[in-house]
């Protein structure tokens, strides 16, 4: 595949490629957020109907 053919391919499908890149970025951000919630030591408590999230820094 030469450069001209490749550029024509990109020009014809740039919208689909842009959407795919955006979706991949969103999926990566969601996975990082979920991994942070599951893997980091933390506590979630209810305080006045609101969920308070804080890191567990206890050494005991």
C-alpha positions in Angstrom: 0.0 0.0 0.0 1.6 3.2 -1.1 1.2 6.6 0.6 -1.4 7.9 -1.8 -3.7 4.9 -1.3 -3.2 5.2 2.5 -4.1 8.9 2.4 -7.2 8.2 0.3 -8.3 5.6 2.8 -7.9 8.0 5.7 -9.7 10.8 3.9 -12.6 8.5 3.1 -13.0 7.2 6.7 -11.7 10.0 8.9 -15.0 10.4 10.8 -15.2 6.8 11.7 -11.6 6.8 12.7 -12.1 9.9 14.9 -15.2 8.3 16.6 -13.2 5.1 17.2 -10.3 7.0 18.8 -12.8 9.0 21.0 -14.5 5.8 22.1 -11.2 4.1 22.9 -10.1 7.1 25.0 -13.4 7.0 26.9 -13.1 3.3 27.6 -9.5 3.7 28.9 -10.6 6.5 31.2 -13.5 4.4 32.5 -11.3 1.4 33.1 -8.7 3.6 34.9 -11.5 5.0 37.1 -12.9 1.6 37.9 -9.4 0.2 38.6 -8.8 3.2 40.9 -12.0 2.4 42.9 -11.3 -1.3 43.2 -7.5 -1.4 43.7 -6.8 1.6 45.9 -7.4 1.2 49.6 -10.3 3.5 50.3 -13.5 3.9 52.3 -16.9 5.1 51.2 -19.3 6.4 53.8 -22.7 8.0 53.8 -22.8 11.5 55.3 -26.1 13.4 55.1 -27.2 11.5 52.1 -24.0 12.2 50.1 -21.3 9.7 49.5 -18.0 10.8 50.8 -14.9 9.1 49.3 -11.6 9.4 51.0 -8.3 7.5 51.0 -7.6 5.2 53.9 -4.3 6.5 55.3 -4.3 4.5 58.5 -1.1 2.7 59.4 -2.7 0.3 61.9 
